[in-house]
Amino acid sequence: MQAGFLSFYDGVFATAQGREALIANNIANANTPGFKAMDIPFQDTLAAHLSGAAPPDAQYRATTTVGLDGNDVELDGERVEGAKNAEQMMAAATFLHQSTADLITALRPNPSGE
């Protein structure tokens, strides 16, 4: 059985990894005619992961402008989303490191014998 915080961070990393793959795919297809950028809702996907439910499918981004070739990928927007996603992963890694360090400290025997 995993501690609660380990399950949470597993969900955060799995969700961020899936999002990273979609963002990379969007960037790779920035010049593909007719390609539509996709993303996953982070909060909904994380909630589904934590509850054991099936995660929601990737969705088309409806907030971008479609070019003359039918492609709606905005490279600057994808870079911003990629940076936000990377920051979320770094923050989660920092919190996970501190949580496990605190747990290890709590499990160590007291050197003074009290």
N, C-alpha and C positions, 0 to 999 in steps of 0.2 A: 504494500500500500504506500502510495506516495504522500508526502506531506502536501498540504493544500497549496502552499506557495509554489511548489515544484510543478503541480498540474497547471497552475495559472501561467507560469512562465513558459511551460511547454506550449500552451495555447497561443501565447503572445508570439513566440518565435515561429511557430508553424504558420500562423496567420501572416506575419510579416514576410516570411519566406515566400508564401504564395503570392502575396502582393508584389514583392520584388520581381518575381518571374513574369508577372503580367506587365509591369512597368517596362522591364527589359524588352519584352515582346513588342510592346507599343513603340518603343524607340527604334527597334530593329525594323519595323514596318512603316516608318515615318514617310517613306517615299513609295509605298505600295498603293497603287490606285484602288480606291474603294475600301481600303482598310478602315475599320472603326475601332477606336481605342476602347479597351476594356479595363475594368477594375473590380475589386471586391469590397463590399462594405466592411471595414475593419471591425467595428463594434459588433455587428450581427454575426460575423464569422467567428470572432472570439467567443461570443456568448454560445454559439452552437457547439464549438469545440469543447467548451467547459461543461456543457450539459450533456454531451455525448450524442447530440442530434446531428443530422447531416448538415454540412455547411451550405450556405446559399451559393448559387452559381454566380460566376462572374457576370457583370452587367456592363452594357455599353454606357459610356459617359455621354450624358445628354447636354453637358454644359459647354462643349467646344464647338467652334465654327468649322463647318465642312468646306474644304477647298474645292476648286474646280474639278479636280480629279476624283472627288468623292471621299478623300481621306480626311479624317478629322483629328489626326495626331498633331498636337502642339508640342514641339520639342522642349521649349522652355517650361511649359506646364508639367511635362513628364519628368524633367530634371528636378523641379521643385518637389513633386510628389515622391521621387526617388530619395531626395535628401531628407524629407520628412520621415519617410519609412526607415531610413538608415538611422536617424536620430532616435526613433522609437526603439529600434533594436539595441542601440548603444545604451539607452537609458534602462531598458529591461536587463541587459547584461550587467550593468552597474548595480542595480537593485538586487539581482540574483546573487551576484558575488558578495554583496554586503549581507544579505540574508543568510547565505550559507556560512559566511565567516562568523556571524553572530551565533548560529546554531552550533558550530564547532566549539566556540568559546563556552557556550552553555553546557556542552557535554563533557568538557574537560574536568577532571577531578580537581577539587580545591587543594592547592598546594599547602595551605596552612592547616589542613585537616579538620576544618570546621564544617 
